Amino acid sequence: VVSAALTLAVGIAALVFVRRRIPAEKDLLTSDQERARRLYLALLRRLRRLGARVSRLTAEEVARETAAFPIAPREPVMEAIHIYNEARFGGRRLGAEQYRRLRREIARLQRVPQ
């Protein structure tokens, strides 16, 4: 019993130690990459609220899914996906003003009656 408790305690301590040493992904991102990530997550939330099935899709799959989805305006969606890919993976700058503008445009997305 003491041996099992000691093994469990050592295992928990090791997990805590390792977890503290591994930085979270967001700590490894530049400010532009973090803004791109937040922008993309906001886009996904908005699209889900409008009824689009975008969970567990890549950015390219989201673009294809929303191409046929009845939303307006469509341009902010495609621009946000493009900028997300460029800033998050390509090192492109995403300034705070551009980020705020796209967030506002994403918030205004509406589903269009068919």
Wavefront OBJ file of the C-alpha trace (Angstrom):
o trace
v 0.000 0.000 0.000
v 2.820 2.387 0.917
v 4.674 1.431 -2.256
v 1.632 2.166 -4.434
v 1.035 5.506 -2.705
v 4.694 6.454 -3.127
v 4.628 5.488 -6.816
v 1.480 7.543 -7.347
v 2.965 10.567 -5.566
v 6.175 10.387 -7.618
v 4.133 10.066 -10.831
v 2.016 13.110 -10.012
v 5.090 15.135 -9.055
v 6.762 14.181 -12.341
v 3.701 15.244 -14.340
v 3.547 18.586 -12.565
v 7.269 19.166 -13.127
v 7.095 18.277 -16.829
v 3.944 20.360 -17.362
v 5.639 23.415 -15.878
v 8.644 22.987 -18.151
v 6.638 22.629 -21.393
v 5.460 26.073 -22.497
v 1.904 26.361 -23.722
v 1.505 26.801 -27.484
v 0.293 30.368 -27.046
v 3.577 31.203 -25.292
v 5.438 30.173 -28.433
v 3.460 32.409 -30.806
v 4.359 35.921 -31.869
v 1.799 38.638 -31.184
v 0.773 38.539 -34.869
v 0.307 34.764 -34.751
v -1.704 35.018 -31.540
v -3.969 37.676 -33.100
v -4.408 35.424 -36.149
v -5.341 32.502 -33.902
v -7.889 34.600 -31.974
v -9.332 35.943 -35.242
v -9.753 32.447 -36.666
v -11.392 31.157 -33.471
v -13.815 34.121 -33.530
v -14.629 33.316 -37.157
v -15.336 29.670 -36.304
v -17.585 30.664 -33.382
v -19.566 33.053 -35.577
v -19.950 30.526 -38.384
v -21.148 27.865 -35.932
v -23.730 30.298 -34.526
v -24.974 30.868 -38.056
v -25.348 27.129 -38.561
v -22.228 26.233 -40.533
v -20.625 22.892 -39.743
v -17.025 23.934 -39.263
v -15.943 21.962 -36.204
v -12.777 19.913 -36.643
v -12.099 21.291 -40.122
v -8.873 22.783 -41.399
v -8.914 26.393 -42.561
v -9.046 25.239 -46.184
v -11.978 22.963 -45.409
v -13.753 25.836 -43.645
v -13.270 27.956 -46.772
v -14.813 25.215 -48.938
v -17.668 24.622 -46.476
v -18.573 28.311 -46.309
v -18.305 28.811 -50.080
v -21.701 27.140 -50.428
v -23.097 28.362 -47.113
v -25.643 31.218 -47.308
v -23.798 34.042 -45.504
v -23.203 37.671 -46.327
v -20.900 39.315 -46.772
v -18.600 36.462 -47.803
v -15.427 38.508 -48.296
v -14.508 38.853 -44.580
v -14.644 35.067 -44.201
v -12.223 34.436 -47.036
v -9.994 37.344 -45.996
v -9.844 36.135 -42.389
v -8.954 32.590 -43.470
v -6.277 33.872 -45.846
v -4.780 36.190 -43.230
v -4.940 33.453 -40.587
v -2.890 31.114 -42.763
v -0.436 33.829 -43.778
v 0.128 35.198 -40.264
v -0.075 31.962 -38.306
v 2.092 29.859 -40.600
v 3.744 32.227 -43.079
v 5.092 34.952 -40.833
v 2.879 37.712 -42.276
v 2.153 40.635 -40.000
v -1.379 41.073 -38.620
v -1.563 44.476 -37.048
v -3.956 45.363 -34.262
v -6.042 47.680 -36.471
v -6.497 45.086 -39.206
v -7.383 42.532 -36.527
v -10.033 44.839 -35.022
v -11.501 45.611 -38.455
v -11.829 41.927 -39.317
v -13.334 41.125 -35.911
v -15.996 43.785 -36.524
v -16.723 42.404 -39.991
v -16.962 38.847 -38.670
v -19.411 39.994 -35.987
v -21.631 41.456 -38.736
v -21.882 38.232 -40.741
v -25.488 37.228 -41.357
v -27.139 34.153 -42.710
v -28.906 34.877 -45.984
v -32.362 33.342 -46.503
v -32.442 30.893 -49.400
l 1 2 3 4 5 6 7 8 9 10 11 12 13 14 15 16 17 18 19 20 21 22 23 24 25 26 27 28 29 30 31 32 33 34 35 36 37 38 39 40 41 42 43 44 45 46 47 48 49 50 51 52 53 54 55 56 57 58 59 60 61 62 63 64 65 66 67 68 69 70 71 72 73 74 75 76 77 78 79 80 81 82 83 84 85 86 87 88 89 90 91 92 93 94 95 96 97 98 99 100 101 102 103 104 105 106 107 108 109 110 111 112 113 114
